[in-house]
Amino acid sequence: MPAGSFLAERRPLVVACAFSLLFLLLLTGWLRHDAGTFEHVSGLTTDDGLTPILGEQRTSEEDGFTLVVPAYTRPQALPEFLENYANGNISSLRRIVVLLWTELEYKDTPSFVNSLDTYQTPVVIEQRSVVGLNERFRRTKNIKTNCVLAVDDDFILEPEDIEFGYQRWKEHDLGRKRMAGFVARTIRSSKKQDLIYDAPWKDYSMVLTKAAFYHVDWMNAYWSTDARMTSLRGYVDEHLNCEDVLMAFLHAHHTRIPPLYVDAISKTDIGKKNGISKAKGHIKAREACVRHFNEAFGAETLVTSDVVVQRVKTVDHLKNPTSHRGGRYGLGQ
């Protein structure tokens, strides 16, 4: 048989073998040089580097998120709060856990108890005997999701903004690392003052748990029994302030990444007029907290960002995108 005829007959086999060999070489090279990517895609590893701090990652009992709200001395404000958040318009919200700190037993108020069954979203009341700001971060069996939304009882957001914020947290949480919230703060300095706690307009380094998403495992880290966290929780109890700032420092110290600011289209801060933030000396107290936490974690702990995410509402909003905002980057309040 002529050589040309022999090669012609076997050309498909030769081509197939060549492609198979090339595929095997590419595959083995990819596995050898990018094994971490392969493991991540295949779900063979869940290590985010935070296991010593947060414990092993586990699959949650439920998807979505749990809203946790402390109600200290304003149980009368809860109906308005629940009407906004428990109306069934937040698709990823699984339940609301109300941490009730008051001498009044909620069970002694039949009208309030009866109203709980009328909400579309399940509402669980946990009557707490220990009163303290740190208690809002104590893990409870009623949190069955990986994601927690911490909200103060005097802060009202639109359901659409809440759902949008949760989806952005899912997108950008980096394993368990990132907080995402609706109230941002920055730490800056001036010629007259070395440290100023402020509402940012250029950038930010904290989101506060006045309204913020975080992974439930950070509750474990917050209640760590190590000497530093035990001491810092004591500081919060002593000064009745700054549990939210401490949570921000805790995230930044262990992750070295900034939080994510979600700029809500609409937000109502009922406590803006008579809440703790309006108390005399509040800002100075916050600055003292930052100094204390800087000493504990390090002066460069907080990580700065200027990234802001916001949902699109209407065409008119697009025509005038800064009309509702306060500041260059829309970091009002």
Secondary structure by P-SEA (a helix, b strand, c coil): ccaaaaaaaaaaaaaaaaaaaaaaaaaaaaaaccaaaaaaaaccccccccccccccbbbbcccbbbbbbbbcccccaaaaaaaaccccccccccbbbbbccccccccccaaaaaaccccccbbbbbbcccccccccccccccccccbbbbbcccccccaaaaaaaaaaaaaccccccbbbbcbbbbbbccccccccccccccccccccccccccccaaaaaaacccaaaaaaaaaaaaacccaaaaaaaaaaaaccbbbbbbbcccccccccccccccccaaaaaaaaaaaaaaaacccccbbbbcbbbbbbccccccccccccccccccccc
